[in-house]
């Protein structure tokens, strides 16, 4: 299995090397960055695009990587925010056949509360083609791919940054993230779990996956939605530490990115050690 990061907030520093076992490697040079996420996933039977970033940046970075986006057979949006689905309209110009899988609730109107509400949903001019499938539950595509939704919140998901809302007829209400879905890829006995932002809480997602499949994923690729504009307070650091300690209870190795935050990553890294790595735009993982 090969995973290449086409869109992410950061790029690898020139001085950064793969010093630890399992560290990501550079896939291509000159990667551009944005507040967004897009992953290219190659398996024995599939070429999957998991999220499309915020813009057409994934198109440009795919060209740098020598990836032909027209060869993708499956496109998955992890949830209904622009930084994960903003590039879909651009992708449709390059790919006319891939199966597009989105939770139906991802088409609702989503906002972030700043001084005033800011729209953060999918592009309002996005026109989905007939091949797009609006899902309302889990979906097994085949022996390799499984889409998991309906995450049960056994513990409250961490709330960092601005409150995230849904626009309803009655006004703005808290987003319950019913529109979030995760991808489980199985290949050669290896189980890899992909989540975009883990808005339902990465610990809840891990527990849900364990109950569903009666095992822990070997690898987890996910943003953890812990990023803030300022360094974490002592209280927030304690929450982040608690999350890392819970993740230690699973047998998985973690690759995080996008909405986790560098300060937050460094706090978790002290606890998880070589079981946690950061993925940048232009990085790759080759898993066997």
Secondary structure, DSSP 8 states (H G I E B T S, - for coil): -EEEEEE-S-B--TT----STT--EE--SS----S--EEEEE-SS-EEEE---SSTHHHHHHHHHT--GGG--EEE-SSSBHHHHTTHHHHHTT-SS-EEEEEGGGGS-EEEESSSEEE-BS-TT----TTEEEESS-EE-SSSEEEE-----SS-----SS-EEEEETTEEEE---TT--EEEEEETTEEEEEESS-TT-HHHHHHHHHHHHSS--SEEEE--S---SS---HHHHHHHHHHHHHHTTS--EEEE-TTS-HHHHHHHHHHHGGGEEE--BTEEEE--
